[in-house]
Amino acid sequence: MEENSKKINIENEQNKIRAKIDRIKQSGVFGKLAASLNQFKDTTLDPLQNKNINIYGRVKKPNSAVKKIAQKNITSSEIYDLIAFMFVVDLPENYISIQASLLSALQGLTYSHLFDGTLPENNGYSSLHLGIDANKFLNTGNDQELEGLSAEIQLKTYGMYMAQEATHDSIYKNDTLSNKQKFDMQRLMFPIIEHLTDIEMYKRALNSSVDDEKRKYFEERISELKQAISIYKEENSDYINENLPLINSVFKEYIARKNIEKLKRSVSSELSAEQTEELITTYRNAISSLSNSQDEEIMADTEPTGFRNIDELLSQVDNKSFQEILSLSQKFEAHHCLLGNVMDVAKKSVGLSDISSSIDELQAQVASKSTKKESEQNR
């Protein structure tokens, strides 16, 4: 691969990007864009699919932007996703209609790029990426505060979203893997996780539908996706057998992320990134504990995935309360530095629906722990 030979003052560009992120935070533009995009969703997109779209957003962390400039040898003006939003759609067919609507109705569109996970050179990632000009989208004229500021919008199905989440830490951020290993493993796992999640979404649609024709369609799609996973596994059997430990770690990550999404839906307050990561660690530990305690019989291949113990784990984790998950996590890794804080919250919580009352306390405890650690390091 030919290296980028541009001569750039990296430190200068990194200072620029820090200043730009500070300006974004102080201007309140993220909140304005979030409100406008939600209104756009309610008025333009939701009528197409009965409010089955969720929007997630974030301002890029300075450390991430600084690292990107150094790694890719690019200027601060070449980073287009300082502000990013994700539109997550329930079913694949709704994704297609929303994609067309976004492209035709979104004001201030600056670029459009469709990642097609079926292309041979692609690692399996699928998503539509759009850029919007903040001034044009918000219809603010030429607001100098927003001049040259863009935001990226990604459109995904819930399956695409979960595939990306499940492989992010276990593959993409796994420094023990080479770039080729990451590429090959993502290409294998993206469609499998996506299909598994789509099956779950079609099952939800099936359970809530009273229309016989729709129910038949959902049943057919579930059957087709299960068959697709089986064929895909057969086609890649040699690679799968060589990489089972890593594949199982991806599935554990998927189960953890899936249950965090379930938890998010059950609490009234929004979980912070720190809380989410702490809960993910808890689920990872619990899943590892379950995995280590499985009988040989359960370790045999199961359907629809055909991978050792994954379906059993999915079933067991789904049927456990949050307190049981915490208990398993404690057995697996009692010395985890923040686990005690989570356990204190769990003792005061009857179940998933009651944890929201303790979220603020957990956040304060996490912050206190971090401050204490920093203080000890500075001595």
Salt bridges, closest charged atoms under 4 A:
GLU13 OE2 - LYS16 NZ 3.59
ASP42 OD1 - LYS41 NZ 3.55
ASP46 OD2 - LYS41 NZ 3.08
GLU78 OE1 - LYS6 NZ 2.85
ASP81 OD2 - ARG58 NH2 3.46
ASP81 OD2 - LYS60 NZ 3.46
ASP81 OD1 - LYS68 NZ 3.71
GLU152 OE2 - HIS129 ND1 3.47
GLU165 OE1 - ARG257 NH1 3.22
ASP169 OD1 - HIS168 ND1 3.00
ASP169 OD2 - ARG257 NH2 3.15
ASP169 OD2 - ARG284 NH2 2.95
ASP184 OD2 - LYS180 NZ 2.63
ASP184 OD1 - ARG187 NH2 3.35
GLU200 OE2 - ARG204 NH2 3.16
GLU200 OE1 - LYS258 NZ 3.93
GLU224 OE1 - ARG221 NH1 2.72
GLU253 OE2 - ARG257 NE 3.13
GLU253 OE1 - ARG284 NE 2.77
GLU261 OE2 - LYS264 NZ 3.47
ASP301 OD2 - LYS233 NZ 3.46
ASP318 OD1 - LYS258 NZ 3.18
ASP318 OD1 - LYS262 NZ 3.29
GLU333 OE2 - HIS335 NE2 3.75
GLU361 OE2 - LYS348 NZ 2.80
